[in-house]
Amino acid sequence: MGTKNQTSRREILEVERRQVMARLQGLREAVQIEVDTDPEEGDPEVHEREKNLTLIAALEGEMLSIESALRAIKRGTYGICERCGEPIPPERLEVRPEATLCVKCQADVERLLRRGIMRPRTGRR
């Protein structure tokens, strides 16, 4: 992948990173608000809190993907599948600039995750 493309992808990823961080901060602040409920009432605030916690988990996963792609740019391996070593099609990177796996490997990983054979990434590499 050309240096110009990597620079523009890095810029896109940096913008996405800032946006995700801002959303995470807002959701984390919302979750910090203490909820006082009666278990028999089924308070909608509890539902909202659970929804926010689910969104936080999804955004944290997105942040890991963005940071992984940024590290790949820094290493000079951006656009190369981390699993099989083949080039990731430019069309995929255009749609998902944070992609570090080609479509086939992504599908394989998702299948392994669904079966419980593989655990999701939770930490930084």
Order of alpha helices (4+ residues) and beta strands (2+ residues): alpha-alpha-alpha-alpha
